[in-house]
Amino acid sequence: MDPFLITALGLAAMFVLIALHVPIGIAMMAVGVIGYAILEGFGPALSSMVNAVSGNIENPGLAVIPLFLLMGSFATAGGLSSEIYRFAYAFVGHRRGGLAMATMGGCGVFGAVCGSSTATAATFGRVALPEMLKRGYAPHFAAGTIAAGGTLGALVPPSVIMIIYSVITFKNILDMFVAAIIPAILAILFHFTAIWIYLRLRPEAGPPGERMGWRERWAATRGAWAVLIMLIAVIGGIYGGVVTVDEAAALGAVLALAFAVARRRLTWRSFWSALVESASATAMIYVIIFGASVFTYFITVAEVPPALTGWVASLDVPPLAIIFVLLLMYIILGAVFDTVSAMLITLPFVLPIVEQLGYDPIWWGIINVVVVELGMITPPIGMNVFMLYSLAPQIGLTRIFAGVMPFVISDLARLLVLTLFPVLTLALL
């Protein structure tokens, strides 16, 4: 049977399984094993599955995922998110839209501690949303700001999605983190700009708050000392070469636990809840990675990547045009499909094409993360939007999607800039 036909049938079968609510990792693994078996036999197919699981388990890069997730869970239990929020509000809350900017900045800082977009959105949905509503913010704009701010958890290092990309593509995790610094700063600046423009048009949606004196600002700064220590220890330790990424993840988890215990915020119940939450998220991510690896084996043995790259090389169009077609594909997939899964499913096809066109895989990894961010707030899926809706159903799902649209436009503009100017991503490498 023609390998391309087998691949097409395999993809169709995988989408059917996903539509039937089979977990994405299991669906990818099942299709990968069966497709491999059709091409090479069941013996090699089962061996590929075993090798994929054992090889990934032995990969030290995967060890950082549960540690960073645990760090985020302990940081949430220790109340660090509230302190970040108060710190940001003390300095900009008195401006029009200042509370929204404080929320966005707080999400960026907490994203560096947490590493998860949905966890960041959920945390600030509990911390910031009541405060914004109490101070007269339009409910849809407040919820949209938090949903968009949560996406910073995917881009601000350390990021779980970047770790997954690095593991799957065998790229250096630290290189991904360094490459994300400028795009992460641009993300916050673009979101600030979106807030400013929107409130110029709709000033009643984000009224200014009370101006705090320097005594209150100093008190808020002192209250955020634990967060600053964690950021210095984890991010400063990584970029300073003092600790490896694995060691930084372990250090961050220990520090988050120590701060939560020292503040007497951690009960046995919250401690157990943090462990269960981190373990369940880790298991889900590991299964997806195992399934993606098996599926990649199937695609490789079907010789699809070299055939695709040869076909792309024969096209008489500029490389940038192909990149824009790929980005459009991801935006469409992100609107109807889980975006992280879409990235992993398409990576075996797309990455060889990107490299054939002469683009850096680290740059493409950051672009992938930005597109994943976009998918987290675009209808009809929008995981972060649904997270906010679960916390505040009285606002309404359609109104939250309306509130997030200024940030969708902001993300599209940022994606265009990063695509046209790869040097912004690769300048620090």
N, C-alpha and C positions, 0 to 999 in steps of 0.2 A: 504494500500500500504506500502511496505517495506520502512522504513525511509531512509535507505541508497540509495535506488533507487530514492526517492524524492530528496535527497540531490544531487545526481549525475545529475538528470534532472535539478535541480535548478542551479547548477554550469554551465551546458551547456547553459541554457537559459541566464544566466548572461553574459557569454562570447559572446553570439550572440548579445545581446543588446549593449555591449561595442563595438563590431565590427561594429555595425550599428551607432556608434557615439553617443549613449545615454550616458549622463554624468555618470561617475562611481558611484557616490553617489546615483543617481536616480535608476540605474540598480540594485545596491545592495539592496536598499529599496524595489523595486518592487518585486524582487525574494524573499526577506525575508518575506514580507507580504503574498504573494501568497503561499509560502511554509508553513508558519505558519498556514494559513487558511486551507490548505489541511489536516494538522495534527490535528488542534485544533478547527477550525471554524473561520469564518470571524470576529465575535465579539472579541474574544481574540486577533486575528491578528491585528485588528485596534487599540486595546488597547495597544498592544506592540509597535506599531509605535508611538502612542501619548506619551507613557512612555519614549521611547528612545529619542524623541525630547525634551520633557520637562525636563527629567533627565539630559541630557547633557547641556541644557541651564542653569540649576541651578548649574551646576558644576563650582566652582570658578576657577578650573584649565584651563578651556577654555578661561577665560577672558584675560589670558596673551598672547594669540595668536594675536589678533588685536593690542595689545599694542606693542609687539615686532616687528610686521610688520610695525607699524607706526613709531617706533623708527628707523628702517632701512630706511624707505622712507625719513624721515626728515634728517637723517644723509647723505644720498646720495644728497639730495637737498642742504645741507649745505657745500658740497665739502669736507667732512671728508675723503673720500676715496683717494682723491688726496694727502692729507697731509700724510696719512699713507704710501702711495707709495713713496713719496719723502723722508720720514724718513728712510724707509728700504733701498732705493737705495743709500742714502748718506753713509751708512756704508758698504755695500757689492757690490755696483754696479761696482766697479773697478775690480772685480775678473772675471775670465772666467765663464760665466753663472750667474754672480752676479745679473744681471737684472732679470733673471728668478727666482732666489732665493728671490730677493726683492719682486717680484710679488707674489710668493707663500707665503712669510711671511706676506705681506700686505693683502692677501686674508684671512689668518688665523686670523689676528687682526680684519679685517672688518667683518669676519664671526661672531665674538663674539659680534659685535655691531648690525649686520643685522639679523642673524639667518636663512637666506634663501640661499640655494645653487645657484639657478637660478639668484637671485638678485645679489649675489656676483659676479658670472660669467659675468652678464650683465654690472655691474658697472666697473669692471676691464677690460672688453673688450673695454670699451670706454676710460678708463684712461691709461691702460698699453700697449695695443696692438699697438697704433700709436708710442709710445716711443720705443718699442722693434723693430718694423720694421725700424724706423728711424736710430737705432743704429746697423743695419746690422744683426739682428737675422733672422734665417730661418723662413719664414711665418708659415709653418706647426708646427714648434716647439713652436713658440711664442703663437699661438692659442691653441695648445694642453696644454701648461703650464697653461694658464688662465682657460681653461675648467676644468682641474684637480684641480687647486687651488680653483675654485668655489665650489667644493664638500666639502671643509672644512667648509663651512657655515652650512652643515648638522650635523657636528660632534662637532665643537667648541661651547661650551655652551655660551649663551642660544640658543637652536636649536628648531625650530618649529616642526621638525619631532620627536624629543625626547618628546616634549610636547604631540603630538598626541598619541604616543605610551603609555605614562604615563596615559593619559585620558582613552584610550581604555582598558588598562589592570589594571586600578585602582592602579597604583604604584606611589610612591612619586616622584614628578618632581625634587626636589632637589637631591634626591639619584641618579637619572639619570644624572643630571649635574655633580655631583661629580665623578661618575663612568666614565664619558667621558673625564676627564682631562688627564690621562695618554695616552689613545688611541689617543686623539687629538694631543698631543706632538709627539707621535710616527708617526702619519700621516704626520706631517710637516717634521720630520727627514727622513722618508722613501722617501718622495718626493724630498727632498734635495739630497739624495743619488742617486735617479733616474736621477736627473739633472746632477750630477757630473759624473756618469758612462756614460750617453749618450754623454756628451761633451768630455769625454776622447776618445770616438770612433769617434765623429763627431765635432771636435773643431770649425769648421767654422760656425756651427749652432748657437753659442752663444758667440760672441767675447766680450772681456772685455771692460768696459766703462772707462770714465775718473775718476781718483781718486780725491775725494773731500777733501779739507783741513778741519781742526777741526773747523774753523770758519763757513764754510758752513754746517758742520754736526750739530753744535750747533744751527744754524738757523733752520735747518730741524727739530731738536728736539723741539725747541720752537714752531714751526708751528704745531706740533702734540699734543700740550697741551690739546686741547679740547677732542681729542680721549682718551687720558690718563685719563682725569677727568671722562669721561663716563664709561670707563672700571673699574676704581676704584669704582665709585658710584654703578654701576650695579652688576658687578661680585664680587667685594670686599664686597659690601653690602650683597649679598646673602650668600657667604661663611663665612663672618664674623658674620652672625646672626643678623645684624643690621636691615635688611628689609626682608620681605617675597619675594617670587618669584613674586607675583602679584604686590607688592609695587615697587619692582625693575624695573619691566616692565613699570609701570606708570612713575617712576622717569626717566628712560632712554628716554621715549618718550618726556617728558617735557624738559629734558636737550638737546636732539637733536633739538627740536623746538627752544629752546632759543638760541642755538649756531647758527642755521641757520638764525634766525632773527637778532642776534647781528652782524653777518657778512654781513648783507644785501644781502644774497644769496637767500632769500625766497621771491618770488613774490606771488601775489594772484593766479596767474595761477599755479605755482609750488606747492603752498599750496593745492589748490583744487585737483591737479593731485595726490599728495601724499595721500590725503584722499580717492580719488576714487580707487587708486591702492591698498591701504590697505583694503578697504571695499570689493572690488571684490575678492581679495585673501582670505580674511576671510570667505566670503560667500561660496566660493568653498570648503574650508577646512571644514567648519561646515557641509555642505551637505554630504561630504564624511564621516564624523564622524557619522552623523545621520544614513546614509545608512549602515555603518559598524555595528552600534549597533543593528539595526533591523535584519540584516543578522545574527549576533551572537545569537540573541534570537531564530531565526529559527534553527540554527545549534544545539543550546542547547536543544531545545524541541525535536529535532530529535534524541537526545542521541548519537550524533556522537562522541563528545570528549571522553566520557568514553569507548566507543567501540574501538576507535583508540588507546587510551593509553593501554587498555588491550591487543590489538593485538601487539603493540610494545613491551610490557613487555614479551610476549610469544616468541619473536624472540631470537634466539641464536647467537646474534652478539654483539660486544662491543658497549656501548653507543656512543662512539666517532665516530664510523662508521655511525651511524644513523644521527649524527650531520652533518657529511660531505655530506651525501646524501641530507639533507635539504638545506645545503649551495649551493650545485650544482643545486638544484631545483630553488633556488632564483636567481642564476646567469643566468640560462637559461630563467627564467621568465623576469628578468631584461633586457635581450637582445631583447625581443620581446614585452614587455608590460611595461606600466607605473609602475615603481618600488614601489612607495609609495602605489599605489592602490594594487599592488601584495602583499605587506606586510599586508595591512588591510584585504584583502580577505582571506589570508591563516592563519592569526593570530588565529582565533577560532579553527583551526585544529592543528596548529603547537605548540602553547604555551603549551597546556596540555601535549603534547608529550615531550617537552623539560623539563617541570617540573617533569614528570614521570621518566625521565632519571636521575633526581637528580641535574639538572643544575639550577642556579639562574636566575630568570626572568629578573633581572636588567642586568646581563651579556648578556643574549640573546637579550635584547633591544639594547644594544650597538652593538652587532654583526649584528643585523638587520639594524641598521643605516649604518654600514660600507658596507654591501651588497647593500643598497640603493645608497650609494655614488658610488659604482662600476657601478651600472646600469645607473647612470647619464652620464657616459662617454664611455659606451660600445655600439658597433653597434648592430642592426640597429637603435635603438631609440636614446639613448644618448642625453637627453634633453639639457645638457650644451653644447654639441658639436653643436647641432642645434642652440642654442642661439648664439654661436660664429660665426656660418655660416651666420646667419641673419645680424650680424654686419659687417662681412667681406666676402661676397660671392665670391670675387675675389680669395680667397685662395683655395676654393674648399672643398666640404664636405669630400671626400675620403682622401685628404691630412691632414685635421684636425684630422680625425680618426687615421691616421698614426702618427701624432704628439702626440697624447694622449696615444699611446700604451706603452711607457716606464712607464707611471704612472698607467696604468692598471696592468702591471706586478708588480709594487711597491705595489699597493693595494691588489693584490692577496697574496703577501708575508706577508703583514701586517695582512691580514685576517687570514692566517695560524698561525701566531705568537699569535694573540689574542685568537684564538680557542684552541690552544694547551696549553696556559698558562692563564686561566681565572683570576689568581691572579693579573695580570696586570690591569684588569678592576675593580676588587673588592678590591684592596689594600687600597684605601682611604675611604672606607665605614666603 
